[in-house]
Amino acid sequence: MTSFLLVLVLLAELVLLRQTIRTFGYIPSPTFILIAILFEQLTLFLLSSQIVENDFLSTYSHGGVYTAYYQTEFLYGAIFFFYWLAHLGLASRIESHLRGGARVSPRVLEAMDLPLAIAVASAQLVFALLLKWGVAWRNGQYLAMTEAAEVLSNPRFGFMLAVFFGCGAVSATAAALYFAAGKFRWGWAFIALTLFPLLYELGAHSRQAAVFPLMFGLTLAAVAKRRLRGAKIAAGVACVMFIATALVGRAGYEHGLSTTPATLVRAISDVSRTGNNLLTNVFEGSSVVAESLQVPAVYSDEYKLLSLAPTPSFIDGFADDRAGLEHRLSVFAPLSGIVEVLDFGVPYTVALLVIVLASTRLVFSQIRSNHILYLIANLLLFISFVTLNTYSARTGLRWIWLADGLVCTSMFLREVLAQLPRRANAHPSTVHFGTAAPP
């Protein structure tokens, strides 16, 4: 009976996914999230039936994949339907705007090129000055899972890790905009500004390296629907290769920038192992969730509140207290953030659902006024979902807070500009940056 119900759930998910793709197209939220959930369920089935085996999963696997199989599958089903319902009523809003494409005023591009390049380069320079280059070049630690104190000379600037990553995403987006507008000199300039964050993420063996080509490809898809197909294909290939490189590299004993070339060669040369790693690691959240459901965990009220708080650690001190408050599957694997919040209790679970729902509606509110910001924030929602599967609630929610911050800042600036005495008439492109083409 349980198996029969699970089959019905999966069939319903496939029907809703087909409808979602026809309505929204291929965008991170909701389409990528719903596809990821289906692959999580598939991966959990392959692991629990022992059709697929992976040494990396044994790091934290103690039987939850097998004993919590149905429980995890139905939990993913509930998550699927929640994300689908969170986008209900948004279809009519985006149908004409997404499918019609977006346009960016040449005046806007000319106005933002140098200031944006200087801002991004300045932030990267600050990060370079804070970075422990000896650690970043070669070390024995998995950088993607280390604390800011291990990577930066001053741990109070740990927020620069997120800022640095954001600089890469912004540069990749800007590069796509300039290429689509035919301004290739500035396009290559922003590609160059993407290289430092990209190489750092590859050296850290982080799958987040794939976000940069993904953001580049998504932006091109929005502003150059029938052009630059070669660049879009290259961006897709780069996504897969960067994920494969990160997965191969994290299994080694040495990490850092100097290991990237050899890791890339190993990822290309051993195709079968790379394919196995991609299947089980990209969707490893299913295993982490299943294992986490089997771990009895009691959390303090302080940990619960701070896990859902939007404030950075240098304000609320979460990073200093986390080691003594959180539960982990192993030294390398924290509990799934989704299961953490379930363990927190009903009020916190409802709070998480409200946060996700409100953020989804907030991000989609930008589809008419700022198409490019919408794409960036939309991608951050997808990153948040993936992170909540595999890492703690605090780590996963930071991407939602970043998306909300970007949108709220844009709305505030737009309101300020609207209040200026008739400045908008003199420079209309400033206010309408990223506006979608009319239906």
Secondary structure, DSSP 4 states (H G I P E B T S, - for coil): -HHHHHHHHHHHHHHHHHHHHHHH-S-IIIIIHHHHHHHHHHHHHHHHTTSS--GGGGGT-SSHHHHTHHHHHHHHHHHHHHHHHHTTT-HHHHHHHHHH-B---HHHHHHHHHHHHHHHHHHHHHHHHHB-HHHHHSBSS-GGGS-HHHHBSSGGGTHHHHHHHHHHHHHHHHHHHHHHTT-HHHHHHHHHHHHHHHHHHHHTT-GGGGHHHHHHHHHHHHH-TTS-HHHHHHHHHHHHHHHHHHHHHHTSS-BSGGGHHHHHHHHHH-HHHHHHHHHHHHTTHHHHHHHHTTS-----HHHHHHHT--S-HHHH-HHHHHHHH--BSSSS-BPPHHHHHHHH-HHHHHHHHHHHHHHHHHHHTTTTT-HHHHHHHHHHHHHHHHHHHHS-HHHHHHHHHHHHHHHHHHHHHHHHHHHSSSHHHH-HHHHTTTPBPP-
